[in-house]
């Protein structure tokens, strides 16, 4: 019983991803130093004046099917065209999950990128196979069902329903917005059921074996005995390799069963390989964590997850959709350009001055050159945490912090472009260490232009509606 309570306590830390965790002494020193830098009023005034002159107003609410037909509906976003004209990939981050305004402004940006800039794939920080299956079944399900099957619960909110209504509508045209994901962590009931039914149409025994393998795959994540894990790991990898062989031998038949979504065959191949890769590395660190009752193993597990997510994004861009432009939707932490150069980061378990690279940094060099990364931050308000409790943005912001400076834009929602900005007195804030809040409460220290190409800054956020 005691061990079970310990597991629950550690799981609470993992799921919290943004609760109040005390920094290490080195991280605390870096944050304190950044917070206590005494910028003279003239310097900060000059920074704020530059922001006031360069912040671009943005609307926030997504468009509906009627307004999308109106002329100049995206007039406020035309400034993005010269910034993104040569980009193949745009990432949309967020400082915290569960903020209504973060979701709404991202939905509208996705609509604009698809309607006017030729971005035809939206990939969520959610499971590759599950999101793709939800898209393959888009003609059978209502938008809300598609949303609930496709993405993690933190984004299953009222504000995002407009995006899935849009995806359903566009699926009926000759230029759909393709829905997929890039995460690798687990699996869901709809995906298991889809795979079972699909494979059973060729061989019922294989359908059952697939579903059993998926259930065992979930179970091993909570093992707390390395010997037990090693025994199951070997057998489960062998089973997934057998499933890979089955898919390869029956590719033509499997494609014929879903002629409108033949992409599911290569996607399933990729998912099966993801399973093997996860079992080969990521799960081991989870088992060690449960065995030792120590979260010290989590940063390495998190790094391995980000590496596999980066590999999936590269696969989507280079093999699955090589002729399409792609939108990525995730947390600021995963999309950042150079997370390993964060001066002080919070990785969900604690603060660190020696961070691992995350997904955005581990993309192939060519994709990084064609990538525009947008971080989202807010000045005040509150958001809905992963545990369904609300948490307010911690005020006041330090003098000279990112939020303090960007507040000078003066709009409810504004956009600041950081890419290719010359180093001048008015822009030196983006070239020098700034405190900025992860999850609205955790002070991180960064050089902003090293992490983001642009920032959407929202004055006030409110909790999402689940």
C-alpha positions as CSV (number, residue, x, y, z in Angstrom):
1,X,0.0,0.0,0.0
2,X,2.9,2.4,0.8
3,X,4.5,1.7,-2.5
4,X,1.2,2.4,-4.3
5,X,0.9,5.7,-2.6
6,X,4.5,6.6,-3.6
7,X,3.6,5.8,-7.2
8,X,0.5,8.0,-7.0
9,X,2.7,10.8,-5.6
10,X,5.2,10.6,-8.3
11,X,2.5,10.3,-11.0
12,X,1.1,13.5,-9.6
13,X,4.4,15.3,-10.1
14,X,4.6,14.0,-13.7
15,X,1.0,15.0,-14.5
16,X,1.3,18.4,-12.8
17,X,3.9,19.7,-15.3
18,X,3.9,23.2,-14.0
19,X,3.0,23.1,-10.4
20,X,5.1,25.0,-7.9
21,X,8.4,23.1,-7.6
22,X,11.4,24.6,-5.8
23,X,14.4,25.2,-8.1
24,X,17.8,23.7,-7.4
25,X,20.4,26.1,-5.9
26,X,22.1,26.8,-9.2
27,X,18.8,27.3,-11.0
28,X,17.6,29.5,-8.2
29,X,20.7,31.6,-8.4
30,X,20.3,32.1,-12.2
31,X,16.6,33.1,-11.8
32,X,17.4,35.4,-8.9
33,X,20.2,37.1,-10.9
34,X,18.0,37.6,-13.9
35,X,15.1,38.9,-11.8
36,X,17.3,41.3,-9.9
37,X,19.1,42.9,-12.8
38,X,18.7,46.6,-12.5
39,X,17.9,48.0,-15.9
40,X,17.9,51.7,-15.9
41,X,14.5,53.2,-16.7
42,X,15.7,54.7,-20.0
43,X,16.7,51.3,-21.3
44,X,13.5,49.6,-20.4
45,X,11.5,52.6,-21.8
46,X,13.4,52.3,-25.1
47,X,12.6,48.5,-25.2
48,X,8.9,49.2,-24.6
49,X,8.8,52.0,-27.2
50,X,10.2,49.6,-29.8
51,X,7.6,47.0,-28.8
52,X,4.8,49.6,-29.0
53,X,5.9,50.6,-32.5
54,X,6.4,47.1,-33.8
55,X,3.7,45.0,-32.1
56,X,1.1,44.0,-34.6
57,X,-2.6,43.7,-33.6
58,X,-4.3,40.3,-34.1
59,X,-7.8,39.2,-33.8
60,X,-8.4,36.2,-31.6
61,X,-11.7,34.4,-32.3
62,X,-11.7,31.6,-35.0
63,X,-13.7,32.2,-38.2
64,X,-16.9,30.2,-38.9
65,X,-17.9,28.8,-42.3
66,X,-19.9,32.0,-43.1
67,X,-17.2,34.5,-42.2
68,X,-14.6,32.5,-44.1
69,X,-16.3,33.4,-47.3
70,X,-16.1,37.1,-46.6
71,X,-13.5,39.2,-48.4
72,X,-10.4,40.3,-46.3
73,X,-11.5,38.1,-43.4
74,X,-7.8,37.7,-42.5
75,X,-6.7,41.2,-43.2
76,X,-5.1,41.5,-39.7
77,X,-2.8,38.5,-40.5
78,X,-1.4,39.7,-43.9
79,X,1.8,40.8,-42.1
80,X,2.6,37.1,-41.8
81,X,2.9,36.5,-45.5
82,X,6.4,38.0,-46.0
83,X,7.6,36.3,-42.8
84,X,6.4,32.9,-43.8
85,X,6.6,32.9,-47.6
86,X,9.7,30.7,-47.7
87,X,8.8,28.5,-44.7
88,X,7.8,24.9,-45.0
89,X,6.8,24.4,-41.3
90,X,5.3,26.7,-38.7
91,X,5.1,25.7,-35.0
92,X,2.5,27.1,-32.7
93,X,3.4,26.9,-29.0
94,X,1.8,27.9,-25.7
95,X,3.2,28.7,-22.3
96,X,0.6,26.5,-20.7
97,X,-2.2,24.2,-21.7
98,X,-5.7,25.1,-20.8
99,X,-5.9,28.8,-21.7
100,X,-8.9,29.6,-23.8
101,X,-7.2,32.5,-25.7
102,X,-4.1,30.4,-26.6
103,X,-6.4,27.8,-28.2
104,X,-8.6,30.4,-30.0
105,X,-5.8,32.4,-31.5
106,X,-4.0,29.2,-32.7
107,X,-7.2,27.9,-34.4
108,X,-7.5,31.1,-36.3
109,X,-3.8,31.0,-37.3
110,X,-4.3,27.4,-38.6
111,X,-7.3,28.6,-40.6
112,X,-5.3,31.5,-42.1
113,X,-2.2,29.3,-42.8
114,X,-4.4,26.7,-44.6
115,X,-6.7,29.2,-46.5
116,X,-4.1,31.7,-47.7
117,X,-0.6,30.2,-47.3
118,X,-0.9,26.6,-48.5
119,X,-0.3,24.8,-45.2
120,X,-2.2,21.5,-45.7
121,X,-1.1,19.4,-42.7
122,X,-1.8,20.0,-39.0
123,X,0.2,17.8,-36.7
124,X,-0.6,17.9,-33.0
125,X,1.6,17.0,-30.0
126,X,-0.6,13.9,-29.8
127,X,-0.3,10.3,-30.9
128,X,0.6,9.8,-34.5
129,X,-1.6,6.7,-35.0
130,X,-4.6,7.9,-33.0
131,X,-4.8,11.3,-34.7
132,X,-4.4,9.7,-38.1
133,X,-7.1,7.1,-37.4
134,X,-9.5,9.9,-36.3
135,X,-8.8,11.6,-39.6
136,X,-9.4,8.4,-41.5
137,X,-12.8,8.1,-39.8
138,X,-13.7,11.7,-40.3
139,X,-16.7,11.0,-42.6
140,X,-18.3,8.8,-39.9
141,X,-17.8,10.9,-36.8
142,X,-19.0,14.3,-35.7
143,X,-16.3,17.0,-35.2
144,X,-16.4,16.6,-31.4
145,X,-15.8,12.8,-31.7
146,X,-13.0,13.4,-34.1
147,X,-11.4,15.9,-31.7
148,X,-11.8,13.5,-28.7
149,X,-10.2,10.6,-30.7
150,X,-7.4,12.6,-32.2
151,X,-5.8,14.7,-29.5
152,X,-4.9,14.7,-25.8
153,X,-7.4,15.7,-23.2
154,X,-5.7,19.1,-22.5
155,X,-6.9,20.2,-26.0
156,X,-10.3,18.6,-26.0
157,X,-11.9,21.9,-25.2
158,X,-14.8,24.0,-26.6
159,X,-12.4,26.6,-28.2
160,X,-10.8,23.9,-30.4
161,X,-14.1,22.5,-31.6
162,X,-14.0,25.2,-34.3
163,X,-10.8,23.7,-35.7
164,X,-12.3,20.2,-36.0
165,X,-15.5,21.6,-37.6
166,X,-13.1,23.3,-40.1
167,X,-11.2,20.1,-40.7
168,X,-14.4,18.2,-41.3
169,X,-15.7,20.8,-43.7
170,X,-12.4,21.0,-45.7
171,X,-12.3,17.2,-45.9
172,X,-15.1,17.4,-48.4
173,X,-13.1,19.6,-50.7
174,X,-10.3,19.0,-53.2
175,X,-7.9,20.6,-50.7
176,X,-8.4,19.1,-47.2
177,X,-6.5,20.0,-44.1
178,X,-4.9,16.7,-43.2
179,X,-4.9,15.9,-39.5
180,X,-2.1,13.9,-37.8
181,X,0.1,13.7,-34.7
182,X,3.8,13.2,-33.9
183,X,3.9,11.9,-30.3
184,X,4.8,8.3,-29.3
185,X,3.8,7.7,-25.7
186,X,0.9,5.4,-25.5
187,X,-2.3,4.2,-27.3
188,X,-6.1,4.6,-27.0
189,X,-9.1,2.4,-27.2
190,X,-10.3,3.8,-30.6
191,X,-6.8,3.1,-32.1
192,X,-6.8,-0.5,-30.7
193,X,-10.3,-1.1,-32.0
194,X,-9.4,0.3,-35.4
195,X,-6.3,-1.9,-35.7
196,X,-8.1,-5.0,-34.6
197,X,-11.0,-4.5,-37.1
198,X,-8.6,-3.6,-40.0
199,X,-6.2,-6.5,-39.5
200,X,-9.1,-8.9,-38.8
201,X,-10.5,-8.2,-42.2
202,X,-7.4,-10.0,-43.5
203,X,-6.7,-12.4,-40.6
204,X,-8.8,-12.4,-37.4
205,X,-6.0,-13.9,-35.3
206,X,-3.7,-11.0,-36.2
207,X,-6.3,-8.4,-35.2
208,X,-6.6,-10.0,-31.8
209,X,-2.8,-10.2,-31.5
210,X,-2.5,-6.5,-32.3
211,X,-5.0,-5.5,-29.6
212,X,-3.3,-7.7,-27.1
213,X,0.1,-6.2,-27.9
214,X,-1.2,-2.7,-27.5
215,X,-2.7,-3.5,-24.1
216,X,0.7,-5.0,-23.0
217,X,2.4,-2.0,-24.4
218,X,0.4,0.2,-22.0
219,X,1.0,-2.1,-19.0
220,X,4.8,-2.1,-19.3
221,X,4.9,1.7,-18.7
222,X,4.0,1.1,-15.1
223,X,6.2,-1.9,-14.3
224,X,8.5,-1.4,-11.3
225,X,10.6,-4.5,-11.8
226,X,13.4,-4.4,-14.4
227,X,13.7,-8.2,-14.7
228,X,10.0,-8.5,-15.4
229,X,10.2,-5.7,-17.9
230,X,13.2,-7.3,-19.7
231,X,11.2,-10.5,-20.2
232,X,8.2,-8.8,-21.5
233,X,10.2,-6.3,-23.5
234,X,11.8,-9.0,-25.6
235,X,8.6,-10.8,-26.4
236,X,6.7,-7.6,-27.1
237,X,9.3,-6.3,-29.5
238,X,9.2,-9.7,-31.3
239,X,5.4,-9.4,-31.6
240,X,5.6,-5.9,-33.1
241,X,8.1,-7.1,-35.6
242,X,5.8,-9.9,-36.6
243,X,3.0,-7.3,-37.0
244,X,5.4,-5.3,-39.2
245,X,5.9,-8.3,-41.4
246,X,2.1,-8.9,-41.6
247,X,1.5,-5.3,-42.8
248,X,4.3,-5.5,-45.4
249,X,3.0,-8.8,-46.8
250,X,-0.6,-7.6,-46.9
251,X,-0.1,-4.0,-47.9
252,X,-2.2,-4.1,-51.1
253,X,-5.1,-5.8,-49.3
254,X,-5.0,-3.4,-46.3
255,X,-5.0,-0.4,-48.6
256,X,-8.0,-1.7,-50.5
257,X,-10.0,-1.8,-47.3
258,X,-9.7,2.0,-46.7
259,X,-9.2,3.3,-50.3
260,X,-9.9,7.0,-49.2
261,X,-7.1,6.8,-46.6
262,X,-4.4,4.6,-48.1
263,X,-1.9,6.7,-46.0
264,X,-2.9,4.6,-43.0
265,X,-0.6,1.7,-44.2
266,X,2.7,3.7,-44.1
267,X,1.4,5.4,-40.9
268,X,0.7,2.0,-39.3
269,X,4.2,0.9,-40.3
270,X,5.6,4.0,-38.6
271,X,3.5,3.4,-35.5
272,X,4.7,-0.2,-35.1
273,X,8.3,1.0,-35.4
274,X,7.6,3.7,-32.8
275,X,6.4,1.0,-30.5
276,X,9.7,-0.9,-30.9
277,X,11.7,2.3,-30.4
278,X,9.8,3.2,-27.2
279,X,10.3,-0.2,-25.8
280,X,14.0,-0.1,-26.6
281,X,14.7,3.1,-24.7
282,X,11.9,5.4,-23.3
283,X,10.1,2.8,-21.2
284,X,13.2,1.6,-19.5
285,X,13.6,4.9,-17.8
286,X,10.0,4.9,-16.7
287,X,10.4,1.4,-15.2
288,X,13.6,2.6,-13.4
289,X,11.7,5.5,-12.0
290,X,9.0,3.3,-10.6
291,X,11.5,0.8,-9.3
292,X,13.6,3.5,-7.6
293,X,10.6,5.7,-6.7
294,X,12.8,8.6,-8.0
295,X,11.9,11.2,-10.7
296,X,15.6,11.6,-11.5
297,X,15.0,9.2,-14.5
298,X,12.3,11.5,-16.0
299,X,14.5,14.1,-17.7
300,X,16.2,11.4,-19.8
301,X,12.9,9.8,-20.6
302,X,11.5,13.2,-21.6
303,X,14.6,13.8,-23.9
304,X,14.1,10.4,-25.6
305,X,10.4,11.2,-26.2
306,X,11.3,14.5,-27.8
307,X,13.9,12.8,-30.0
308,X,11.3,10.3,-31.3
309,X,8.8,13.2,-31.8
310,X,11.4,15.0,-33.8
311,X,12.0,11.9,-35.9
312,X,8.3,11.6,-36.5
313,X,8.0,15.2,-37.7
314,X,11.0,14.6,-40.0
315,X,9.3,11.5,-41.3
316,X,6.0,13.3,-41.9
317,X,7.8,16.1,-43.8
318,X,10.3,14.1,-45.8
319,X,8.5,10.8,-46.5
320,X,4.8,11.0,-45.7
321,X,4.0,14.5,-47.0
322,X,7.1,15.7,-48.9
323,X,5.2,18.1,-51.1
324,X,3.1,19.7,-48.3
325,X,3.6,22.5,-45.8
326,X,3.0,21.5,-42.2
327,X,1.7,23.2,-39.0
328,X,2.9,21.8,-35.6
329,X,0.8,22.4,-32.5
330,X,2.4,21.8,-29.1
331,X,3.8,23.3,-25.9
332,X,6.5,26.0,-26.0
333,X,8.9,23.6,-24.3
334,X,8.8,21.1,-27.2
335,X,8.8,23.5,-30.2
336,X,11.6,25.8,-29.0
337,X,14.5,26.2,-31.5
338,X,17.4,25.6,-29.1
339,X,16.1,24.3,-25.7
340,X,19.6,23.2,-24.7
341,X,20.7,26.8,-24.7
342,X,18.1,27.9,-22.2
343,X,19.9,29.6,-19.3
344,X,17.3,28.1,-16.9
345,X,14.4,25.9,-17.9
346,X,11.7,24.1,-16.2
347,X,11.2,20.6,-17.7
348,X,8.1,19.6,-15.8
349,X,9.9,18.0,-12.9
350,X,12.1,20.8,-11.8
351,X,14.5,23.6,-12.9
352,X,17.7,23.0,-14.7
353,X,20.7,25.0,-15.9
354,X,21.9,22.1,-18.1
355,X,18.8,21.3,-20.2
356,X,18.4,18.6,-22.8
357,X,17.5,19.6,-26.4
358,X,13.8,19.2,-27.2
359,X,11.9,18.3,-30.4
360,X,12.4,21.6,-32.3
361,X,16.2,21.6,-31.8
362,X,16.5,17.9,-33.0
363,X,14.8,18.4,-36.3
364,X,17.0,17.9,-39.4
365,X,19.0,21.0,-40.3
366,X,17.2,21.6,-43.6
367,X,13.8,21.5,-41.8
368,X,15.1,23.9,-39.1
369,X,16.1,26.4,-41.9
370,X,12.5,26.2,-43.2
371,X,10.9,26.4,-39.8
372,X,9.2,29.4,-38.1
373,X,8.6,29.0,-34.4
374,X,5.9,31.0,-32.6
375,X,5.8,31.0,-28.8
376,X,2.7,32.1,-26.9
377,X,2.8,34.0,-23.6
378,X,0.3,36.0,-21.5
379,X,0.5,38.9,-19.1
380,X,-2.3,38.0,-16.7
381,X,-5.3,35.8,-16.1
382,X,-5.5,32.1,-15.4
383,X,-5.5,28.7,-17.2
384,X,-6.8,25.2,-16.6
385,X,-4.1,22.9,-15.4
386,X,-3.9,19.2,-16.4
387,X,-5.6,18.2,-13.1
388,X,-8.6,20.4,-14.0
389,X,-7.8,23.1,-11.4
390,X,-7.2,26.7,-12.4
391,X,-4.0,28.5,-11.8
392,X,-3.4,32.2,-12.1
393,X,-0.5,33.8,-13.8
394,X,1.9,34.9,-11.1
395,X,2.1,38.7,-10.7
396,X,3.9,41.0,-10.6
397,X,6.2,40.3,-13.5
398,X,9.9,41.3,-12.8
399,X,11.0,44.7,-14.2
400,X,12.5,44.0,-17.7
401,X,11.0,40.5,-18.0
402,X,9.6,39.3,-21.3
403,X,6.0,39.8,-20.1
404,X,6.8,43.3,-18.7
405,X,8.3,44.4,-22.0
406,X,5.7,42.9,-24.3
407,X,2.8,44.4,-22.3
408,X,3.8,47.7,-24.0
409,X,2.4,46.4,-27.3
410,X,-0.9,47.7,-26.0
411,X,-3.2,45.2,-27.8
412,X,-5.4,42.5,-26.3
413,X,-3.4,40.2,-28.7
414,X,-0.3,41.2,-30.5
415,X,2.5,39.6,-32.5
416,X,6.2,40.4,-32.3
417,X,8.6,39.2,-35.0
418,X,12.1,38.3,-33.7
419,X,13.6,36.8,-36.8
420,X,16.2,38.9,-38.6
421,X,15.8,41.8,-36.2
422,X,19.1,43.9,-36.1
423,X,20.7,44.4,-32.8
424,X,19.9,47.9,-31.7
425,X,19.2,49.6,-28.4
426,X,15.4,49.0,-28.9
427,X,15.9,45.3,-29.7
428,X,18.6,44.4,-27.3
429,X,16.0,42.9,-24.9
430,X,15.6,39.9,-27.3
431,X,19.4,39.4,-27.5
432,X,20.0,39.3,-23.7
433,X,18.8,37.1,-20.9
434,X,15.1,37.6,-20.1
435,X,12.9,36.0,-17.4
436,X,9.7,34.5,-18.9
437,X,7.0,32.4,-17.2
438,X,6.4,28.8,-18.2
439,X,2.9,27.7,-17.2
440,X,2.4,31.3,-16.0
441,X,4.1,30.7,-12.7
442,X,7.6,29.3,-13.3
443,X,10.4,31.7,-14.1
444,X,12.6,30.5,-16.9
445,X,15.6,32.5,-18.2
446,X,16.3,32.6,-21.9
447,X,17.5,34.7,-24.8
448,X,14.2,35.0,-26.6
449,X,15.4,35.2,-30.2
450,X,17.4,32.0,-29.7
451,X,14.1,30.1,-28.9
452,X,11.4,31.7,-31.0
453,X,11.1,33.5,-34.4
454,X,7.9,35.2,-33.3
455,X,5.8,35.6,-30.1
456,X,2.1,35.9,-29.8
457,X,1.4,37.9,-26.6
458,X,-2.0,37.9,-25.0
459,X,-2.9,40.4,-22.3
460,X,-5.4,38.3,-20.4
461,X,-6.1,34.6,-20.6
462,X,-9.1,32.6,-19.1
463,X,-9.4,28.9,-18.4
464,X,-10.4,26.7,-21.3
465,X,-13.8,25.0,-21.2
466,X,-13.5,21.2,-21.2
